[in-house]
Amino acid sequence: MTLATERATPKHANLLRNPRLCLVVDSRAIQMGDTQAAMALTIDGMAEEVVGEAREGLEARFLARHLQLASFVQAPTCALFQVQGQRYELVRGLFDVEEVRLG
């Protein structure tokens, strides 16, 4: 997974200082008010900024999926991080929780 952020942000400084992260993605905007259909995915992992030639390849793969972000990602002020997920937790509705750990 790839994460893009401006270099002049607390997020960038924090990831350089401590690469551990936790991301939450949920469907609330899609399933407004329907808690039984709502889902949330939590990803715990590590992030590493990618630079040089490796960044070029990562940027190309990122933009193949998110072309609308080209001006943001290609700006010299944007950093790209490769995120390695180690634990995933999927919550469906209010009580259905599934956890997967890698490594």
ABEGO torsion letter per residue (X at the ends): XBBBBBAABAAAAAAAABABBBBBBBAAAAABGBAAABBBBBBBBBBBBBBEAAAAAAAAAAAAABAAAAAAAABAABBBBBBBBABBBBBBEAABBBBBBBX
